[in-house]
Amino acid sequence: MSFRRQNSPRIILAVTGCCASIWVLFAAYLGPQIVASAYHGKSTPLLNSIISGQSTHPLPYYLEAWRVVSFEVLLGLLLLGFAAVIATRPAVQSAVWGERAMTQEQAGCLSGTRLLMIYIVLGVIVGGSLFCIATETERWPFSGYPMYSRIERTNSLTQFRLYGIMQHDGAKEFPLVNYRYTQPFDNARINASFARLEADPAKEQLFREALRDFHSRYEALREQRRHSGPRLRGLRLYKVVWTLDPLARNVNDPDRRELLAEGHQDNAQAP
């Protein structure tokens, strides 16, 4: 048992190295071919269905996306292996379990399989968290906790907000802040979604497509009597800015509004 414990880090490093090497070869040679086949509709139906924006993005866009994803997976494998090695150290185990940390004699009562499962679970938990923190991404159930990873240096709030355009007067509009109008998207998810779209080079077209989808969803919910909102001509997307007020007296009156896009349901009727 002592020999197995002493060599656990070496075994973990060897397995991690093998997995990382296999992934690098796959990502460099087979991955781009699979992406290209799916882009041209020559792969399996499942893979072909993943890529549906050929009219918006050229093939190099998806190859670059594959490069980013493959690098994140490689980084995750390395961090997972590193976390598993750290988890095998007696000092770490003592810090985790305190006085209940296992001695070598107590560990000898556990089979190698059970110890391996413990290390894998610890490695997944620590490695997954480190991966999300390092890449500033969220991979459920792990998160880099972006809400707490930035410092607000201004006394203002900037958000994306949808406004409905009244059917018989295009100059009149109202904010779609009620969840009933945009379900299953709430304001937080709407803001996060448009923030991601804004970082895309084709953001103008993506904004319009998203607004058409929201408009269709709004009208479908209205026809199902799931909200009592008026019929809309279309939607507008604004970036709105508030100066923070401790009493939120300006919640309905932002200081600035920047129009980003306007979208209409494909079958919407002109007034």
N, C-alpha and C positions, 0 to 999 in steps of 0.2 A: 504493500500500500504506500509506503514511504517513497519508493522509486516512482510510482505512478504520480504521486503528488508533486515530486520534484520535477518531473518531466512534463507536467501538464502545460506550462507556458510554451514549451518548445512544440508540443503537439498542436496547440491552438495556433501558434504562429505558422506552422507548416501547413495546416489546413487552410488558414486565411490566405497564405501566399498562393497555394494551389488554386483556390477559388478566384482570387483576384487575377491571376494569370489567365485562367480560362475565360473570365469575363472580358479582359482586355482584348484577347484574340477575337472573341465573339463580337464585341462592340466595334472593333476596327475593320473586320472583314465581312462577317455575315450580316451584322445589323444594318449597315447602309444598303445592302442588296435587298434585304427584306423591306426596308422603308421605301425604296424605289419601286419594288414590285407592287406594294400596297398602293402607292401613289398612282400608278398606272392601271390599277384594278386587276392585276395579274396574280395576286396572292390569294390566300384563303378568304372566304366571305367575311370571317370575323375580322381579319386584319384589314381587308379592304374597307370595311365599315368604319374603322377608326379614323381614317383620313377622308374628310369630306369637304375640305376647303380648297380644292384644286383651282377653282376660279378666283380665289383670293390670294393664295400663296403659291409661289413656284416650288419646285422640288428642293432647291438649296435651303429654303426656309425650314423644311421638315428634317433635312439632313443635319442642319445646325441644331434643331431641337433635339434630335437623337443624340448628338454629341454632348449636349448639356445633360440630358437624362442619364446617359451612360457614365458620364463623369460623376454625377451624384450617386449613382449606384456603386461605383468603385469606391468613392469616398466613404459611403455607408458601410461597405464590407470591411474596409481598413479600420474604421472607427469601431465597428462591432468586434473585430478581432482584438484591437487594443483594449477595449473595455473588458473583454473576456479575460485577457491576460491580467489586467489590473485586479479583476475580481478574484483571481486565484491567490493573490498575495495575502499572507497571514495578517499583515498590518491592516489591510483593507477589511478583511473579514472581522477583525477585532473591532474596528471602528463601526462596522455595520451592526454587529450583534452584541457588542460590548462584552460584558462578563459572560454572556451566553455563547461567545465565540467557541467554535469547536477546537478542541485540542487534537493532536495527531492520533491519540488513542481513541477519542470519540469519533473522529473522522474514519478511523479504521472500521467502525461498525457499519458505515455506509458503503454500499456497492459502488463500483466505478460508474455505473450507469446513472445512479442517483446524483452523484457528485457532478457528472457531466451535465445533467439536466439543470441542476442549480446554477452552474456556470453559464449555461446557455440562456436561461431566463434573465440572470443579472446582466449578461452581455447585451441581450436584446433591449432591455429597459434603458441601460446606460448608453449603449451605442446608438439607439434610435433617437434619444434625446440630444446627444452630442451632434449627430448628423443634422438634425433640424436646426440646431443652434448655429452650426458652422455654415450651412447653406441658406439660412434665413428662409426656410420653407416650412410648410406644415404637412405632415404625412400622418394622418390619423392612425393610432391615438396619440402620436407624438407631436410636439409643437416647439417652435423656437420662441414662443411667447412674444410676438411682435408688439403687443400692446405695452409691454414693459421694457422694450429694448431701444427706445428712442427718448430723447430729451426734448420736451416742448420748450422752445426758447421765445415764442411769441404768445401774446395774449389774444389769440384768435383761433377759430375753428373753420376748416375748409372741408366741404363735403360735396358729393355728387347728389343731385336731386332731380327727380322726374316731375314735370309739369304737364298736366293735361290741357289740350287746346280745345276750347268749346266748339261745338259743331257749327253753330250759326254765327260765330263771331271769332275769327282767328286772333283778334287782339286780346281776347280774354282767356285767361288760363288760371289754373289752381294747382297747388302742389299735391302730389300723390303720396302723402305721408301715412295714410291709413293702410294697415296691412291687408284689409279686405280688397283693396284695389290691385295689389301687386302680388298677392299670395301665389306661390309659397315663398316669395322673396320678401324679407323684411328690410327695413332701412339699412341695417348694418351690412347685410349680404349684398344689397344693391350697391352700396358705396364701395365695398371691397371688389365687387365684380367689375365695375366701371374703372376702378383704379388699375386693375390688371389690364383691361382693354386699352387704357390710355398709354400704357408702356409698349403697345404693339405698333409696329410701323404702319400697319393698315388700320389705324384706330378710327378714321373717319367712316370707312365702310362698315367696320364692326359696330360702331356706335349706331349707325342707321339700322343695321340688321337687328340689333338688340332692341331698339325702340319699336320697330315693327312687331317684334315678338311680344313685347310688353303691351303694345296696343291691342294685338289680337287676344292676348290673355285677359286684358281688362274688359273687352267687349264680350268675350265668352262668359266671364264671371257675371257681367251685367245681365246677359240674356238668361243666365241660370238663376237670376234673382239672388245672387250671393252678395251683392252690394247694391246700394241705391244711387250710385253715381250717375251723372248725365252721360249721354252719348258724346263721344269725343271725335274730333276731326283727326287728331294725331297726338303725338307726344313731343315734348322738347326736353333735352338734357342740359342742365345748367351745372356749372361749378359755382357754388355759393360760399360766401365768406361772412362769418360773424365775428365781431369783437365780443369777447366773452363778457357776459354780464352775470354777476353773482346771483341775481334774482331772475335771470332768463327772461327779462322783459322784452327782448328783441328776438325771441325765438321765431316769430312769424314775420320778421322784418330784417332779412340779412343786409349787411352793409354793401355787398357787391354781388352781382350775378354775371357770370360769363357764359354765353350761349355756346355750347359745344356741338350740338347736332339736333336735327329734327327728323322724326320718322312717322310714317303713316302705315296703317294696316293696308295690305295689298289691295283688298277689295273695299276699302273705305270709300264712301260716296262723298263727292264734293258738295258743298252746300249750294 
